[in-house]
Amino acid sequence: MMKRLISFAAFVFLLVFPYIFLPANVDKSRPFLKGRDKTADFRKSFSGLSLFLDLSSPSEINFQLDWEDKIKLSGNYVLAHKDLKVAAFFKDIDLTNFSAFVKNFDLRKGYIKKGDLNLEGRGPYLLRGNLEIRDIFFVKEGKELRGDLDLSPQITFSKERGLDYYLSYRIKNTRFLNCEDIQAKGFFRKDELILEAGCLNYKGIPWEVKGDVRDFSHPKIKLNAANSLLSLEAKAEYNKEEWVVEELILQGKDTKIFAKGSIALKEKPQIKIEGAGYIEFNDILEVIKAFNLNYTQLTKLNPHGKLNAKFIVSGGTDAKNLEIKLAGKSEKLSIYDLWLSKVNIELYKDKNTLTISPFLANLGEGKIEFRGKFDFLTNNATVNLIANRVELKNLMEQLNLKNKKLAGKLSFEAYLENDKFPKWDRFNGQGSIQIEEGNIWEINFLRGLGEFLFIPDFEEIKFSQGYSDIFFKEGSIILENLELTSSQMSLTGGGKIIVKPPYHPPIKGDVDFLLFPEFNSGLISASVGLKKTITDFLGKSGLAIEIKGTFNKPKYKIKSLLFSPLKRITDFFEGLLDNR
């Protein structure tokens, strides 16, 4: 049926429209009717199609075309002035009948709900009207586009000036990829496509969009998109199979990034973007939450603060394969609720790895340094962490921990490896820890020693030096060569903390320690209970303190070294070594 309709339309065009282009000196008194009755009308009908030509007037032709009440066309043509008027009405036209004429995508569904077009003029000629297209369903390379479209064309044609057109459009109720409720209006004219206003819903977040494309032979694009959290401005130009991004501005509440770059349209497109600006991590966390993005490691870090950064992003369009180089600085930055100052960071990401080297910062009056490499393909990670003279009191206050009396300057160094990153209990490695000018007895599993040993004012004891070798083994922290010294007493020994999740302060877990105390005479004299303990044990064999239980509720036991003391000590530390 559609082929018949098209054939009939072509017949009308060939019958009437040649008169538009006849020279002025040619007789236009219906030469095609010579030999026929000039008062006769022309009628033809079949299969729902009907055509009527009124040929009664020598100066004009009137015509009508009707197809099943879906298409109605009527008009007239004045021969002398080339004055043409045509009115067309459309209703419920199935667009899939025209799918053979659509080459670039698969037209699955759609129809013209209604439309009206009017053609008039005497050269130039003007075509204008309205079309309401509903339930459009296109598919290309597995990607679906569904929606409604209103068109209002205004097309002018003349032999002298050729074709000129202006097409206003309105897109409604459209879905494409992860975008829903797409609404847009604008216009399309020669060498220019304008989006005056648009909105869409992407993963539950409403966006407002506007932009334009100009000079189709050498396209230039402007785009503005914004929602309640951030906005994007972009300017780009096409040049020799490459989009040159002249300007890219990403802005949040307290974030602003300026960038430029290029997108090479090869068989495998390549991008390169260079930029700089400042990033507020609160903005990033809000975007992650709003868009329901899966960045659990970043959200666990709970970063806050502003980072001034320069970056280069390059590689293919797949985000996982992008190469990223970033260098940033921050005057104040919080990680795990721990505020750092004078932060410097450099990171590099390629297809399979992320390298952070270095991350430098001040923590109070101390300094920390972090270097790490993470392989996403093998899930391997290597980490080197250094802390130098970090104030424990400041650390406790920032982390809002209960041991407010814990004090001293902490120095720490560790080299760690992980074969199942990001499982934190798979970190293995070794290092050392040193504390100066401190009050370490406030650590949970040491705090009860004073009462256990009948030492008055135990919490006031200050040690001048604390040191231990430290080993990490799949969730356990092992301390060897532990030495804690003060003017009143000292402790040596070692032990193990089996850390339980979550693997960040405050620490929870089980402890197993064997410590060997030494007391000065003044401390012994000040405590009758301690004096009795010393007399009972040291006088006979020597004194060792066993600490077992949980980190928060340890239990203490005095051990005699009377029988094979060296073997007792050796067995304990060999047990620690075996557990490594």
Secondary structure, 3 states (H helix, E strand, C coil): CHHHHHHHHHHHHHHHHHHHHCCCCCCCCCHHHCCCCCCCCEEEEECCEEEEEECCCCCEEEEEEEECCCEEEEEEEECCCCEEEEEEEEEEEEHHHHHHHCCCCEEEEEEEEEEEEEEEECCCEEEEEEEEEEEEEEEECCEEEEEEEEEEEEEEEECCCEEEEEEEEEEEEEEECCEEEEEEEEEEECCEEEEEEEEEEECCEEEEEEEEEECCCCCEEEEEEECCCEEEEEEEEECCCEEEEEEEEEEECCCEEEEEEEEECCCCCEEEEEEEEEEEHHHHHHHHHHCCCCCHHHHHHCCEEEEEEEEEEEEECCHHHCEEEEEEEEEEEEECCEEEEEEEEEEEECCCEEEEEEEEEEECCEEEEEEEEEECCCCEEEEEEEEEEEEHHHHHHHCCCCCCCCEEEEEEEEEEEECCCCCHHHEEEEEEEEEEEEEHHHCHHHHCHHHHCCCCCHHHCCEEEEEEEEEEECCEEEEEEEEEEECCEEEEEEEEEEEECCCCCCCEEEEEEEEEEEECHHHHHHCHHHHHHHHHHCCCCCEEEEEEEECCCEEEEEEECCCCHHHHHHHHHHHHHHHC
